[in-house]
Amino acid sequence: MDVITWLIEPISFAFMQRGLAAGVLAGIACAVLSAFVVWRGMAFVGDAMAHTILPGVVIAFLRGANLFVGALIAAILTALGIGWFSRDREVREDTAIGVMFSGFFALGILLLSRVRSYQDLTHILFGDILGVSSTDLWIIAGVTVLVIAAVVLFYKELLVTSFDPGHAVAIGLSPELVRYGLLILLALTVVAAIQAVGVVMVIALLVTPAATASLLARQLPRIMLLGAVFAVISAVVGLYASYYANVASGAAIVLTLTVLFLLAFLFAPRRGLVWRAVRGEA
Amino acid sequence: MNREMSQPIARGLTTYGREHNVPAVPGEPALEINGLSFTYPGATQPALVDLSLTILPGERVALVGPNGAGKSTLIKLVAGLEREQKGSIRVYGRPRPACYHRVGYVPQRGDVDWRFPVTVREVVMMGRYAHLGWLKWPRRADHEAVNRALDAMNLTTLADRQIGELSGGQQQRVMIARTLAQEADLLLLDEPLNNLDVGTQEMIFHVLEALAEEGKTIVVTTHDLGLLPIHFSRAIFLDRRIVQDGTPDEVLSAETIARAYGLRLCTDDDGATAPAHHLADSHGHSPNH
């Protein structure tokens, strides 16, 4: 089998085409937001968001509603809940996140354990990228376009509230407002990406692309762009690995991202471990 | 006299604050505070008690006092980072929310993540955001204002560097350049001299003096009493309320400091005997860090 056939064969199947498109699109949305997740220190909230949508998904499933809508409602409730619990600073924000996160996830598991077999749980936990329907694909594409549009339109506000929230307040811009907006984008993106990699691993897509890109670039737009490239590479490599080696696609995507991170960590110009060792800095 | 009615107030849907480009009221002080009290949520003691003061345009004011005296709290209240619970704050004759663009705030060094992937030019451009508001991109006039601010702070050659690559003094100049790009008239600097060497401190002071001569009003919090007489036109010794307000020499009088720190030492019970002497020795040293 020559290389061309090797490359083309998988994408001759419609489910592989949809899977690839879903992985690439969700990866781009995640990578763009991951720049903010990494630089605002929102990894925990991103992970929590992924877990708190479980009851929303289960309830939507039970009522025969769109899973996406259920997940989105749960995610938005989480965003508002975190803000509400920590509003008087009586409860620290990460504490509020921890409580919401575990409580919602437990509720999801509890609902699921009563009604369905664990087969369904596996799909939600670990993703089912080859089971993406064309409706799902349209939703994922919509989310990706929305995320990119929002980041472009509100780039100034995202930048200033991330770097110096004090200045934002002083010029009348509410960092809280921007933060809620970002949490809602995060919620949408998490829901889109769960198809690809599942609840447990979605945090990888929200952290690793920008973490890797930050070792190679020093400006936010470049970090987003480079992160998106890494996410796309991982989606493609992951799916091919899944097709030929018969391994779980979500795990293959995440592992590819992780390998890219390790490569950057070791070999990035100036900041890589090897580079610094050669120059006697490490 | 109803001061709000004296001039029309422009409002814009796209600006961050509700009101924008509100003209200063001629003849009014740069900052007028009346009966301001503030207690942090959950705190047992108030941070500020019934504080009143007036600062005129062009003054260079140092806010001094022990740790926890409310210096930063006062700055944050004026900058809008904390909301006043009691009392009023007026900036150039207007209630504070009408003056977002007129107040330039330079946060404490520790409040900013200097590793953040942003260039010097982008940080200075953030000063223009006060005028741009939602969904507006910087135009030529904004880029020109940024270039002028960079030039004034001698940062032009560093403009495209990542902010973390600069020295502490250069970073402080970037933050001041941002207030210039903002065209702020009242500059609030929270501990701008912390962790800077004496040479860099001097340089920052020269910059601030030049700005004051142009009519800008400067309010600086500092621990460093040694610098007061040379660089400030006025000092306010704060310890939850105003202990002393006058020329730096008056405020530096041993009596004032002993009174303020004496009270404090009794409660702190750390057995120090000569608070004034201790402070006079602390030139270039910041007890906070």
Interface residues (C-beta under 8 A of the other chain):
Chain A: W39 D88 R89 E90 L153 F154 K156 E157 L159 V160 S162 F163 D164 G166 H167 V169 A170 I171 G172 L173 S174 S214 A217 R218 Q219 L220 I223
Chain B: T15 Y16 G17 R18 P41 G42 K76 A79 G80 L81 P97 Y100 H101 V103 G104 Y105 P107 D111 V112 D113 F116 P117 V118 T119 E122 V123 M126 Y129 A130 L132 W134 L135 Q162 R178 Q182
